[in-house]
Amino acid sequence: MSMIRAVNVSKAFGERKVLKSVSLDIAQMEVVCIIGPSGAGKSTFLHCLKHLEKIDEGQIYIEDKLLFDCDKGVNRVKMSSPERASAMMEVGMVFQSFNLFQHKTALENVMLAPVHVRKIPVNEARRRAEALLERVGLAGFMNDFPSRLSGGQQQRVAIARALAMEPKIMLFDEPTSALDPELVGEVLSVMQNLALGGMTMLVVTHEMGFAREAASRIVFMHDGVILETGKPEDIFTNPQNERARQFLQREL
């Protein structure tokens, strides 16, 4: 079963076409890393999958359920807002910036959505949040406010917060790009453990080492188009597309 699937997805901002008929199918437990130069449309693609941006053309499926079938920006799928929102809750997302509530502790940040969106009882939400913060290595920081945490710690809280909604698919939009180099490893370690645990993941990243080690498939995007896709060992050692080859020569 496909966990998330895009078919001929296009998106423009004014006259600028950012995505041009992008199609991608991600299977259960697959870890797909999207690489490519800045401005390739990678982050926009993730935002469209999470419905943070409306697509102009194409279809988006979550667990083989068609949620969006758009023509000239109009969605032809007739579905109630609660039904669509429920389906979208299966997709968690972690962004470049942490977006934590500064007036709430790490524990409160992780508890918030399960209590208010999924209507989980407070005591149960607290138990789950504590377990998740322990899982990402922050057992000793649950009652700290974001201002007392490093960037890497804040991003790990953000990952725990996304996991607290119990999504079946996780999207990561360059989750280490805002971090100092010495903090990158602690976040990538958490992501690698998620991958090893069987989480379905779609990751936009510039961390080629992580992509090589954790991904089951690499997707190379350039100028709003997927130019090449394949296993890490094939993409990194013998890319077939000339633009992909040029990009990797600069990055590796």
DAWOZI-V721632 format. One record per run of one state. SS is the DSSP state (hx for helix, st for strand, lp for the rest). FROM is the first residue (numbers start at 1). LEN is the number of residues. If there is no record, write none. Layout:
ss=SS from=FROM len=LEN
ss=SS from=FROM len=LEN
//
This chain:
ss=lp from=1 len=1
ss=st from=2 len=12
ss=lp from=14 len=2
ss=st from=16 len=12
ss=lp from=28 len=3
ss=st from=31 len=5
ss=lp from=36 len=6
ss=hx from=42 len=8
ss=lp from=50 len=7
ss=st from=57 len=6
ss=lp from=63 len=2
ss=st from=65 len=7
ss=lp from=72 len=2
ss=st from=74 len=2
ss=lp from=76 len=5
ss=hx from=81 len=8
ss=lp from=89 len=2
ss=st from=91 len=4
ss=lp from=95 len=10
ss=st from=105 len=1
ss=hx from=106 len=11
ss=lp from=117 len=5
ss=hx from=122 len=14
ss=lp from=136 len=3
ss=hx from=139 len=3
ss=lp from=142 len=3
ss=st from=145 len=1
ss=hx from=146 len=3
ss=lp from=149 len=2
ss=hx from=151 len=13
ss=lp from=164 len=5
ss=st from=169 len=5
ss=lp from=174 len=7
ss=hx from=181 len=16
ss=lp from=197 len=3
ss=st from=200 len=5
ss=lp from=205 len=3
ss=hx from=208 len=7
ss=lp from=215 len=2
ss=st from=217 len=6
ss=lp from=223 len=2
ss=st from=225 len=6
ss=lp from=231 len=1
ss=hx from=232 len=7
ss=lp from=239 len=3
ss=hx from=242 len=10
ss=lp from=252 len=1
//
